[in-house]
Structure formats: C-alpha cells, structure tokens
Amino acid sequence: MSADPNPSPEAHLNDTPAAEGPTAPGDARVDRAALGLAGAALLGWALFGLANVLGNALLARAPASPLAAGTRALVGAYDLGHALAAGLCIALPLALWARFVRGRTRLGWVLLFVLAPVAAYPLISEDVIGPANRFGKLAPAWLWMIAFVTALTWGVLVGAAVARRVARRFWRVPVALGGLAFAALNHFVLPRDYPGAHLLIMVAGATAAGMALVGLRLPLGRRAGLAALVLAVAGAGASLAVPPPNAVQARLLDIEAAALTAFVWRSADDADTSKAKIPDTEWFKPRHQAKPVPASTPALVPTDAVIIFYGVDSLRQDALTPAYRQYMPQIMKFRDEAISFDTTRAPGSQTIYTLTQIFTGTYFSQQYWSSAVTEGYTALWPHEEKATRFTEVLAKAGVPTVHYGQAEWFLNRYGMTSGFTEERWVEPPAGKRWSEMPAVTDAMIARLRAHQGGPLFMFVHNLDAHAPYERVPKKGTARQQYQVALGLVDEQFGRLRQALVETGLETRAVIILTADHGEGFGEHGTSYHGQNLYDEQVRVPLMIRLPDLAPRKITTPISLMDIGPTLLDLMGQETPAHMMGQSLVPFLRGEKPKLTRPIIAEGRLKQSMVTPDNFKVLFDQRSGTKEIYDLTKDPKELKNLYDELGPEGEARIATLRAFFEVHKIRRKGYKIPYRR
C-alpha cells in the first residue's frame, strides 16, 4: 500500500520511533502548516506570558502605593517581553536540532536530561541552599544542591513528556489551560525571595502549554507566522536591551510570578559614587584612620555595676502602645521608669545580622562570613571574623561577661555574640528547636544569686516572640498570636527584674532592653521579618534604666550600633576605633549631643541609610532598585521619591553607596555573600 500523500501532522509525529512516546528534539518531520517543537515552545511561552500578565494584574499583592497607568502598562510589557525572550531561548536550540540533527530521538532525550540541570543550576541553586544545608550531615551540601536541581529539572522534563502524551491521546485544550494555570499558582507558593523556584514553575507551565500545541494547525499563512516571529523577537529584544524604569523594575521584582526579571536585570555590585555628596565626617572615611574613643567622665555608674542587656526577638517599636499593655505590663512599667529612645533602628531585620553587628560594631559587608555546622546543617557564620567584640573589651578589663542562650547558634564558637567568659546553652526539650525561656530565666536568676560582688555583664536574647510563635495556641490572627507570645516574654522579664530586687542588686543594676528587629504584618506585602529594611522591620524600642536617673523620652534618631560604645563608656572602657556607633551616655547625663554617624541597615544585600533630614534611602544590590522616602511626610514609606527627585535622588543613592564602598571588606577571593 502506498503512503498517504497528505499525511496529518500527527502521522508525521508517529512515523518515527519517538512516536510511541513523547515528541523529542529529533522529531523534525512536522507538516509546515502545523507547529513543530520550536514553534510550539515559543507559542507556549507567549501564551504563558499573556496569562502571567493577566494573573499579575488580578492576583499580585497590591503595591505599597498606587502605580500610574503608564507604569502598570510597562510592567505588563516587560513581563511579556521577558516571557518571549525565554521562549526564544528554548525554541532556538530546538529549531537547530530539528534542522541539523534530525531523527536521533534517544540522543535528544539523553542530552536534554543531561544539559537541563546544568543550565538550571545557576538559576535555582540559590533557592535550594537552605534544604541542601539541612541534609549536610548525610552528604556535602553541594552534592545535595546538585541532586535537588537535577530532580527538579527532570521533574519538569517528565511533566512535559506526560503533557505531550496526554494532549496527543485526548484533547490538547485542557493540557494547555493546565499549563497556563501555573501563572496563577505562582502567586500562592513560596512568598518572597525565591525567584529560582518561581522561575521553575514558569518553565513547567509554559513547557506544558507548549507541548500541548505541537502539531496544531494555525490559521496563519507563512508570512503572518514570520511577522509574528519578528514581533516576538523585537519585543523580547527590547525587554532585554532597554533597562526598565526604576518604578517598573521595583514592581516587577515585587511580584513572585514575574520571576524572570530577577535574572534579566540583576545588578552587578559596582557602586557608582560619582554623584555622591559626601558628608564632612569621619564616618565616610576608612576606619583605620580613626582613633579609639576614650570613656567619658565622670562615671555614670559605680565600678561594681551589674549590667543586663535583655534582647527581645521581633519586638516592634509600635508594640509599646496602650493596646499592648495587657500583654506586656512588666515591659510597659519598665518603659515608664527608663530613658526611652523612641526613634531607634536596628542595623538589620534578622537576628543573626543585627546581633553580629551590635557585638562587633561593624556592618555585615565589613565582616567575614564562612561555613559552619549548627543545629545539624551548614550555614554561613561570622566565626572567623576578627573584629573585637565589646564583650572581649569588658572581659579584658576584668568584667565577667555571662550569656545564657535559647539556641545553639548563640554560643561563642559561631561568632555572632562571642567574647563571653561564661556561657551556657540551656538544652531544649526533645523535639524543640529552642530552649524554653523559663528554664533560661531560672539559670540567670541562679547566676545572679551566686554573684559575689564586683561588676557583671549579662546578656540574654528572648526568642519566645519569634515567628511562628510556637509557644502560644494557634488561635486568632498572626498579630494576635504575636501579642500573646510577647506576654510570655513579659513574664520572664518580670521574673528577672524581681530577682534583682530580691538579691539587692537592683540599686546598682543597669538594664538595657531592646529588640533585634521588628515584625511585619502585611505592610509592604510582607509578614514577619528578614525580607526588607522598611521601618516595620527595623524600628525597635530601646530603653535604658540606670539607678537614680529620672525617666524621659528621647526622640533623636538612634542606631542599635550605639549599644556597644554605650556599654563600654558606662564601664569606663574606651571604644575601639573600628566600631561604627557612638556612645549614648551623654543623653543619659541629660545632655543633647549631636551624633554624626549615619544610621545604616543592611541584609540580604539590601542597604539603607536614614539621613539627617529624615529621608530614608534604600538600594538593592541584587536588583539595582532604588527607593527614597521622606519619613517626615511619609512615615509608612509608601511613596518612592527616587524618580521624582531626579539628580537629587541619584546623589542620595550615590552617598549611600559611597558609605558601603569605603567600608566593605576587601579580602582576596572573598565575595560578600547573599545570606537568607
């Protein structure tokens, strides 16, 4: 029997060995009037891009402030252009394979399964570091990363094969629609800061949609198809060649489902400081030119002062309002008795960043972080950072420095809060990550009762208010659970204060109460902490109570970087030259000093500065996005003024970058890491 002179597209797909299974890169004998793999892949990405634009418009979290219509249109245009660029990147090798190799189906699949993980690794490896580190005891983390990336990419390939087979045997429309539905799915998984994972979801959805379209006859002639291809190339090229305006880029990066932007426009960490207006202070010069700062006189506390530095995890500044009094009566009472610095900011929005910066007196980008194993997994820690901690200065002066911790990673050997002459990690109950704070308080009280006289410095950081608020019932909203968790903190703080009274130490006790960072509850589209440097995550209380000093409120902007110099000054010790804060003791004396050091924060390669005129400047090193807020008029940081300010905005960003450029660590072979 002679062959059918006008075979269907599906017949061409089925007359090769690959016809018994999924269509493979070697299948090139598709009717010209129908879509081959390359064309289907490009069309799949184009349709997915349109679905993504629609999904982003309907499902993405609202921006902090409304966007102009032109900005919204550009957001959609760039998002679609990036999808077309991804489609072309996939379609081109498929077209070349079909043109020059032909018919080698098995080889095609082997190459796909080998090369896909290699191509995907630089894109998604950063997002699997955490899981890989968790399994560090069983095998090296890098091996787990390769395994995870390989499994994920193979999953996409297998999914594509299944999608192709289902589309061929049943109906292509449900498969195509299922693939496009991934555009909506991306909004509901892994919120914040996992661009590689979201990109993988995009690839899976677009690939499934494309596989469903292989062999589809389009109602377009050859010229129309060519014109569509030219338009796709032009749109993709424009989205890659023309940098988006800052407002557009910031919005795209704020949308999980617009994950391609994070890879297309990631910024090189090259600081442009040519337009900077450098303040005439020592703080914008290398610290090796600085000199130690001697302690002030006369002494404000006795030589046998007992200083307790009490940290509360996640305590927002605005938690100290009447609405919280029922949860924190002891802390509220303490505030009424203390000198309260009501405009205080942390130098980061994560515990590890903030405490390391407070204890060393240096910022994250000045420090050396390297791998260490803690709690059964590998992570970056400052255990090899050489900067002198203020606790080391106190210890050399003969002051016992005591630390009781809820977590293993608070111990000296991890470098975050090191320099203690006495430390104890109170072991957690079985199955718990952290110790129970009542047991830690018991140990602290026992140590106070055993104190034989002389000076003493004691530090504790209470983790009971750390999300997900494990020690409270899962009832009500996240904010309500947070309030109840703060009640647990308050109870233990009250116990410690009562112990000072019972031991007779209260009359010479200095108590510093603050937090490592704040906590978000939907502001700027985020919850909890660590994702950004907006004030809901960096504004914290700072209260200092000294014997015989009258309580009062101080509104001068303060940084927690000032704690180390303040403690050293109180204990009559000079502040090492490398420390980036200034002593608050003059405020405690009732003076009105002028602080010249800038108020800086950084974390996850984000940087911020609060300027003397109360503007907040933010720069993201990974994306290159820039933000400026007038905190006097816009305390909630809703209106980004960068584009509006023009040259002044550029100068403010340049000044921020100049600060970090002059102080960043310079160590051969070391790159300042991105640490979640």
C-alpha positions in Angstrom: 0.0 0.0 0.0 1.4 3.4 -0.9 1.9 6.1 1.7 -0.7 8.7 2.2 0.4 11.7 0.1 -1.2 14.2 2.6 -0.5 12.8 6.0 -1.8 14.6 9.1 0.6 16.3 11.4 0.1 13.6 14.0 1.0 11.0 11.4 4.4 12.7 10.9 4.8 12.6 14.7 4.0 8.9 14.7 6.2 7.6 11.9 9.4 7.8 13.9 10.5 5.8 16.9 9.6 8.8 19.1 6.0 8.4 18.0 5.5 5.7 20.6 6.4 8.1 23.3 6.8 11.9 23.8 7.9 14.1 20.9 11.6 14.6 21.2 14.1 17.2 19.9 14.9 14.9 17.0 11.4 15.0 15.6 11.6 17.4 12.6 9.1 16.0 10.2 6.1 18.0 11.1 3.9 19.5 8.4 4.9 23.1 7.6 1.3 24.2 8.2 1.5 22.8 11.8 3.6 23.7 14.8 6.8 21.8 15.4 8.5 21.7 18.8 10.3 25.0 18.3 7.2 26.9 17.2 5.1 25.2 19.9 7.6 26.1 22.6 7.6 29.8 21.5 3.9 30.0 21.3 3.6 28.2 24.7 5.8 30.9 26.3 3.9 33.7 24.5 0.5 32.4 25.8 2.0 31.8 29.3 3.4 35.4 29.2 -0.1 36.8 28.4 -1.6 34.6 31.2 1.1 35.8 33.5 0.4 39.5 32.8 -3.3 38.8 33.4 -2.6 36.9 36.6 -0.2 39.6 37.9 -2.8 42.2 37.3 -5.5 40.3 39.2 -3.7 38.2 41.8 -0.4 40.0 42.7 -0.3 41.8 46.0 -1.1 45.5 45.7 1.8 47.8 45.6 2.5 49.9 48.7 1.3 53.0 46.8 -0.8 53.1 43.6 1.0 53.0 40.3 0.4 55.3 37.4 -1.4 53.8 34.4 1.8 54.1 32.3 3.8 52.3 34.9 1.3 49.5 35.0 1.4 49.2 31.3 5.2 49.0 31.2 5.1 46.4 34.0 2.9 44.2 31.8 5.0 44.9 28.6 8.3 44.0 30.3 6.8 40.9 31.8 5.5 39.7 28.5 8.8 40.6 26.8 10.8 38.5 29.3 8.5 35.6 28.6 9.0 35.9 24.9 12.8 36.0 25.5 12.6 32.8 27.5 10.6 31.2 24.7 13.1 32.2 22.1 16.0 30.8 24.2 14.2 27.4 24.3 12.9 27.5 20.8 16.2 28.3 19.1 18.1 25.1 20.2 15.0 23.0 19.3 15.0 24.6 15.8 18.7 24.0 15.4 18.4 20.4 16.5 15.5 19.8 14.1 17.4 21.4 11.2 20.8 19.7 11.6 20.5 16.6 13.7 17.1 15.0 12.8 15.6 11.8 14.0 18.0 10.9 16.8 15.3 10.8 19.4 17.0 8.8 22.1 20.1 11.0 21.9 17.9 14.1 22.1 16.3 13.0 25.3 19.6 12.0 26.8 21.1 15.4 26.0 18.0 17.1 27.5 18.3 15.2 30.8 22.0 15.9 31.0 22.0 19.6 29.9 18.8 20.8 31.6 20.2 20.6 35.1 23.4 22.2 34.0 21.5 25.1 32.5 19.2 25.4 35.5 21.8 25.2 38.3 22.9 28.8 38.2 19.3 29.9 38.2 17.8 27.9 41.0 20.8 26.8 43.1 20.5 29.8 45.4 16.9 28.7 46.3 17.9 25.1 47.3 20.9 26.1 49.5 18.6 26.0 52.6 17.3 22.5 52.1 20.7 21.3 51.0 22.3 22.6 54.2 19.7 20.8 56.2 20.9 17.5 54.9 24.6 18.4 55.5 25.2 15.6 57.9 24.4 12.9 55.3 26.4 14.3 52.4 28.1 17.6 51.4 25.7 20.4 50.8 26.9 21.0 47.3 26.0 17.4 46.4 22.5 17.9 47.8 22.2 21.1 45.7 23.1 19.2 42.6 20.7 16.4 43.5 17.8 18.9 44.2 18.4 20.9 41.0 18.6 17.7 38.9 15.4 16.3 40.5 13.5 19.5 39.9 14.6 19.9 36.3 14.0 16.2 35.5 10.5 16.7 37.0 9.8 19.4 34.5 11.0 17.3 31.6 8.9 14.3 32.7 6.0 16.6 33.2 6.4 17.9 29.7 6.5 14.4 28.3 3.3 13.5 30.2 1.7 16.7 29.0 2.6 15.9 25.4 1.3 12.3 25.6 -2.0 13.4 27.3 -2.5 16.1 24.7 -2.0 13.7 21.8 -4.2 11.0 23.2 -7.1 13.1 24.5 -7.5 16.8 24.0 -4.9 19.5 23.8 -7.0 22.3 25.3 -7.2 21.0 28.9 -3.4 20.4 28.9 -2.7 23.9 27.5 -5.0 25.5 30.0 -3.5 23.5 32.8 -0.1 24.8 31.9 -1.3 28.3 31.8 -2.8 27.9 35.2 0.7 27.8 36.6 0.8 31.5 36.1 -1.8 31.8 38.9 -0.2 29.1 41.0 3.0 31.2 41.2 1.2 33.7 43.4 0.4 31.2 46.2 3.6 29.4 46.8 7.0 30.4 48.4 6.2 34.0 49.0 9.1 36.4 48.8 12.7 35.9 47.7 12.7 32.6 45.8 13.0 33.7 42.2 14.6 30.4 41.1 11.7 28.4 42.4 9.2 30.7 40.8 11.1 30.6 37.5 10.9 26.8 37.6 7.2 27.0 38.0 7.0 29.3 35.0 9.1 26.9 32.9 6.9 24.0 33.9 3.7 25.8 33.0 5.0 27.3 29.7 6.5 23.9 28.7 3.3 22.0 29.4 1.3 24.6 27.4 3.9 24.4 24.5 3.8 20.6 24.4 0.1 20.6 24.1 0.4 22.8 21.0 2.8 20.6 19.0 1.1 19.7 15.7 -1.5 22.3 16.0 -2.6 23.9 12.7 -2.6 27.7 12.9 -5.0 29.8 10.8 -2.0 31.9 9.7 -0.1 31.9 6.5 3.6 31.7 6.2 4.0 35.5 6.1 1.8 36.0 9.1 3.8 33.5 11.1 7.0 35.2 10.1 5.6 38.6 11.1 4.6 37.1 14.5 8.1 35.8 15.0 9.6 39.2 14.1 7.3 40.9 16.6 8.3 38.3 19.3 12.0 38.9 18.6 11.5 42.7 18.7 9.5 42.6 22.0 12.0 40.2 23.6 15.0 42.2 22.5 13.5 45.5 23.7 12.8 44.0 27.1 16.4 42.8 27.4 18.2 45.8 25.8 16.3 48.7 27.4 16.6 48.8 31.2 13.1 49.3 32.8 12.5 52.5 34.7 13.2 52.1 38.4 9.5 52.1 39.4 8.7 49.4 36.8 11.7 47.2 37.9 10.8 47.6 41.6 7.2 46.5 40.9 8.3 43.5 38.7 10.6 42.4 41.5 7.7 42.7 44.0 5.7 40.1 42.0 6.7 36.5 42.6 5.2 35.4 39.3 7.4 37.9 37.4 10.4 35.9 38.3 12.3 36.4 35.1 13.1 40.0 36.0 15.2 38.8 38.9 17.6 37.2 36.4 17.4 39.6 33.5 18.1 42.7 35.4 20.2 41.6 38.3 22.7 44.3 39.1 26.4 44.0 39.3 27.7 45.2 42.6 29.6 48.1 41.2 29.0 51.2 43.3 28.5 54.4 41.3 29.7 57.1 43.7 30.5 59.8 41.2 27.4 61.9 42.1 27.7 61.4 45.9 27.5 64.3 48.3 29.9 63.1 51.0 29.2 64.5 54.5 32.2 66.0 56.1 32.5 63.4 58.9 34.9 60.7 59.8 32.3 58.1 59.1 32.8 58.2 55.3 36.5 57.5 55.6 38.3 54.2 56.2 38.3 53.4 59.9 42.0 52.6 60.0 42.4 56.4 60.2 40.2 56.6 63.3 41.3 56.5 66.9 39.8 54.8 69.9 37.3 56.9 71.8 38.1 57.3 75.5 35.4 56.8 78.1 33.6 59.9 79.2 33.9 61.3 82.7 32.7 61.4 85.4 31.5 57.9 85.6 27.7 57.5 85.5 27.6 54.1 87.2 29.5 52.5 90.1 32.5 50.3 89.3 30.6 47.3 90.6 27.6 47.9 88.3 25.6 44.9 87.2 24.6 45.4 83.5 21.9 43.3 81.9 21.4 43.5 78.2 18.0 42.0 77.5 17.1 41.4 73.9 13.5 40.6 72.7 13.1 39.0 69.4 10.8 40.7 66.9 9.6 43.5 69.2 8.3 46.3 67.0 8.6 49.9 68.2 4.8 50.5 67.9 4.1 47.4 70.1 4.8 49.8 73.1 1.3 51.3 72.8 -1.7 51.1 75.2 -3.2 48.4 73.1 -0.4 46.1 74.1 -0.3 47.0 77.8 -2.5 44.0 78.8 0.1 41.7 77.2 3.3 43.4 78.5 2.6 45.1 81.8 6.1 44.5 83.1 7.8 45.9 80.0 5.4 48.9 79.9 6.2 49.5 83.6 9.9 49.4 82.8 9.5 51.9 79.9 7.8 54.3 82.4 10.9 54.0 84.6 13.5 54.1 81.9 15.1 56.5 79.5 13.4 55.6 76.3 14.9 56.2 72.8 11.8 56.4 70.8 13.4 56.7 67.3 15.7 53.7 67.3 16.5 51.5 64.3 18.2 48.1 64.1 21.1 47.6 61.6 19.3 44.7 60.0 16.0 42.9 60.0 17.3 39.4 61.1 18.6 38.3 64.4 21.9 36.9 63.1 22.7 40.1 61.2 21.7 42.5 63.9 23.4 40.9 66.9 26.6 40.3 65.0 26.7 44.0 64.0 25.9 45.1 67.5 28.6 43.0 69.1 31.3 43.7 66.6 30.4 47.3 66.0 30.7 46.7 62.2 28.3 46.1 59.4 27.6 42.9 57.6 29.5 43.9 54.5 32.6 44.7 56.6 32.6 41.2 58.1 34.0 37.8 57.0 31.4 35.0 56.9 32.2 31.4 56.3 30.6 28.0 56.6 29.9 26.2 59.9 27.6 23.5 61.0 24.9 24.3 63.6 21.7 22.5 64.5 22.6 19.8 62.1 23.0 21.9 59.0 25.6 24.1 57.3 25.3 27.8 57.0 27.4 31.0 56.9 28.5 32.3 60.3 30.9 35.1 61.4 33.0 32.7 63.5 36.2 33.7 61.6 35.5 37.4 61.8 38.4 39.1 63.6 36.8 42.3 64.8 36.9 42.8 68.5 33.6 42.4 70.2 32.7 44.8 73.0 32.4 41.7 75.3 36.0 41.0 74.7 36.9 44.5 75.8 34.9 44.1 79.0 36.4 40.7 79.7 40.0 42.1 79.4 39.0 44.8 81.9 38.1 42.1 84.4 34.4 42.3 84.0 32.7 38.8 84.0 30.6 38.5 80.8 27.9 36.0 81.1 25.5 34.7 78.5 22.6 32.2 78.7 21.1 31.3 75.4 18.0 29.6 74.0 19.7 28.5 70.8 23.0 26.7 70.0 24.0 29.4 67.5 24.3 32.0 70.3 27.4 30.2 71.6 30.8 31.9 71.3 32.0 29.4 68.6 29.6 30.8 66.0 30.9 34.3 66.3 27.6 36.1 66.5 27.6 37.0 70.2 31.1 35.8 71.1 33.6 37.1 73.7 31.8 35.8 76.8 33.8 34.5 79.7 30.8 32.4 80.8 28.2 30.9 78.5 25.6 28.3 78.8 23.2 27.0 76.2 20.2 25.6 78.1 19.3 22.4 76.2 15.8 22.5 74.6 13.2 19.8 75.3 13.2 16.8 72.9 11.8 17.8 69.5 12.1 21.5 70.1 14.5 23.8 68.2 15.0 26.3 71.1 15.1 26.1 74.8 12.1 27.1 77.0 12.7 30.6 78.3 11.5 29.8 81.8 14.5 27.4 82.1 16.8 30.1 80.8 15.5 32.6 83.3 16.0 30.1 86.1 19.6 29.8 85.2 20.1 33.5 85.0 18.5 34.0 88.4 20.7 31.4 89.9 23.8 33.1 88.5 22.6 36.5 89.9 22.1 34.9 93.3 25.6 33.4 93.2 27.3 36.7 92.2 30.0 37.5 94.8 30.3 41.2 94.2 32.1 43.4 91.7 31.0 44.3 88.2 29.0 41.9 86.0 27.7 42.0 82.4 24.9 39.6 81.5 23.2 39.1 78.1 20.1 37.2 77.0 18.0 37.2 73.9 14.4 36.0 74.4 13.2 34.1 71.3 9.7 33.4 72.6 8.1 36.0 70.3 9.9 34.7 67.2 7.6 33.5 64.4 5.8 31.1 64.1 5.0 31.8 67.8 5.3 28.1 68.7 4.7 28.5 72.4 1.2 30.0 72.1 -2.1 28.4 70.9 -2.8 28.7 67.2 -5.8 30.9 67.6 -6.7 34.2 66.0 -4.6 36.2 63.6 -0.8 36.2 63.4 -0.8 39.5 65.1 -2.9 38.2 68.0 -0.6 35.2 68.4 2.3 37.6 68.4 0.7 39.6 71.2 0.2 36.5 73.3 3.8 35.5 72.6 5.0 38.9 73.8 3.1 38.1 77.0 5.4 35.2 77.6 8.4 37.4 77.1 7.0 39.9 79.5 6.5 37.3 82.2 10.2 36.2 82.1 11.4 39.8 82.0 9.4 40.5 85.1 10.8 37.5 86.9 14.4 38.7 86.2 13.6 42.2 87.5 12.1 40.7 90.6 15.3 38.6 91.2 17.3 41.8 91.0 15.2 43.2 93.8 15.4 40.1 95.9 19.2 39.8 95.6 19.7 43.5 96.4 21.4 44.1 93.0 18.7 46.5 91.7 20.4 49.5 93.3 23.4 49.1 91.1 21.8 47.5 88.1 21.7 48.9 84.6 19.1 47.3 82.4 19.1 47.8 78.6 16.0 46.4 76.8 15.7 46.4 73.1 14.9 44.1 70.1 16.9 42.7 67.2 14.3 43.7 64.6 10.6 44.4 64.2 7.9 42.3 62.7 5.7 42.8 59.7 2.0 42.1 59.4 1.3 42.8 55.8 3.0 46.1 55.4 4.7 46.3 52.0 3.2 42.9 51.3 5.3 41.0 53.8 4.9 39.3 57.1 7.3 38.5 59.9 10.9 39.7 59.3 14.0 39.5 57.2 12.7 40.3 53.8 13.2 44.1 53.7 14.6 47.1 55.6 11.3 49.1 55.9 10.6 50.5 59.3 8.1 47.9 60.4 11.0 45.5 60.4 13.8 47.8 61.7 12.2 50.2 64.1 12.6 48.9 67.6 12.4 50.1 71.2 15.5 50.9 73.2 15.1 51.6 76.9 17.9 52.1 79.4 17.3 52.2 83.1 20.0 53.4 85.5 19.8 53.8 89.3 18.7 57.3 90.3 18.2 58.6 86.8 14.8 60.1 86.0 12.8 58.6 83.2 12.3 60.6 80.0 11.8 60.1 76.3 14.4 61.0 73.7 13.4 61.5 70.0 16.8 61.8 68.5 17.3 59.1 65.8 19.4 56.3 67.3 21.0 53.1 65.9 21.5 49.9 67.8 25.1 50.1 66.7 25.4 52.7 69.5 24.9 50.0 72.2 28.4 48.7 72.2 30.1 52.1 72.6 27.5 53.0 75.2 28.2 49.8 77.3 31.9 50.4 77.1 31.5 54.0 78.1 29.4 53.1 81.1 32.0 50.6 82.2 34.9 53.1 81.8 36.4 51.5 78.7 37.5 53.1 75.5 35.6 52.2 72.3 37.7 50.5 69.6 38.2 52.6 66.5 36.6 50.1 64.2 33.1 50.5 65.9 30.6 52.3 63.8 28.4 53.6 66.6 28.6 56.4 69.2 28.0 56.4 72.9 24.6 57.4 74.2 26.0 58.2 77.6 25.7 62.0 77.0 22.0 61.5 76.6 21.8 59.6 79.8 23.6 62.5 81.5 20.8 64.8 80.3 22.9 66.5 77.5 21.9 67.0 73.9 24.9 65.7 71.9 24.9 65.8 68.1 25.6 62.3 66.7 27.4 62.3 63.4 27.5 58.6 62.4 24.9 57.7 59.8 22.0 55.3 60.6 22.6 52.3 58.4 21.0 48.9 57.9 21.7 46.0 55.6 20.8 42.4 55.0 20.3 40.1 52.1 22.4 42.5 50.0 19.9 45.3 50.7 21.3 48.6 52.1 19.6 51.6 53.7 20.5 54.9 55.3 18.4 57.4 57.2 19.8 60.9 56.5 19.9 63.9 58.9 17.0 65.5 57.1 14.9 62.3 57.8 14.9 60.8 54.4 15.4 57.1 54.0 17.4 55.8 51.1 17.4 52.1 50.1 19.4 50.2 47.4 19.1 46.6 46.5 22.5 45.3 45.3 21.0 42.2 43.6 18.3 44.0 41.5 19.7 47.6 41.4 16.3 49.0 42.5 16.4 52.4 44.3 14.0 53.8 46.9 13.8 57.2 48.7 11.2 58.1 51.3 10.6 61.3 53.1 9.9 59.9 56.6 8.6 63.2 57.9 5.7 63.3 55.4 5.6 59.6 54.6 6.4 57.6 57.8 4.9 54.4 56.3 7.3 54.5 53.3 4.6 54.3 50.7 5.7 56.9 48.1 9.1 56.2 46.4 10.5 59.6 45.5 13.6 58.4 43.6 12.3 59.1 40.1 10.6 62.3 41.2 13.8 63.7 42.8 15.9 63.3 39.6 19.5 64.3 40.2 19.0 64.8 43.9 17.7 61.2 44.1 20.7 59.9 42.2 23.0 61.9 44.6 21.3 60.4 47.7 21.7 56.9 46.4 25.3 57.6 45.5 26.0 58.8 49.0 24.6 55.6 50.4 26.7 53.5 48.0 29.8 55.6 48.9 29.5 54.7 52.6 29.3 51.0 51.9 32.0 51.2 49.2 34.6 52.7 51.6 33.9 50.3 54.4 33.2 47.0 52.7 35.6 44.1 53.4 38.4 43.6 51.0 39.8 40.2 51.3 41.3 38.3 48.3 38.8 35.8 46.9 36.0 36.8 49.2 32.7 38.0 47.8 30.1 39.5 50.2 27.6 36.7 50.3 23.8 36.7 50.0 22.6 35.1 53.2 18.9 34.4 53.9 
